[in-house]
Amino acid sequence: MSGAQNQLLLGAALSMLLATAGCHSDPLGHVNGSLKGIAIGSAVGASPQPLSGEIVLTDDTGKATNVSTGADGTYSVRLPAGSYKATVSSVTFSLPASSCRTQLDSYTVLPVGTTTIDFVCRP
C-alpha cells in the first residue's frame, strides 16, 4: 500500500470513529418554566403571582428529577430526551401542590431543544 492509500484509510477510520462517538450518549434537552399562583381570598380576576416550590419531572421509566423554583417562580433543568409528566410536589404558599396544573398531561423533551412547562395554582 502506498502512503496516500494509508492516509486515505486512516482518514476514513477516523471519520467513522467520530461519527459513531456521539451515538452512545443520551442527548440532553432543556426544560424551563414557571410556577405561579393565586392566593386564597384574592380579588376576583387577580393575576397569578410567582411562587417558590419544587417541580417533579418523571420520565416513562419512572425516574423522577426534582428541581426547585427560584424566588421569581422560574426553574430550569437539562434532561435526557423523552416523554415526561410534570407535577408540583411542594409550594411555599397557602395552596396545596395538588391545586397546581399545567396545560398538558405529558411533555416531550427534544434533544438539544427547549420545552416550557408552566404551572398555575388556583384555590
Secondary structure, DSSP 8 states (H G I E B T S, - for coil): --HHHHHHHHHHHHHHHHHHHGGGS--EEEEEEEEEE--TT--TT---EE--EEEEEEETT--EEEEE--TTSEEEEEEESEEEEEEEEEESSSS-GGGEE-S-S-EEE-TT-EEE--EEE--
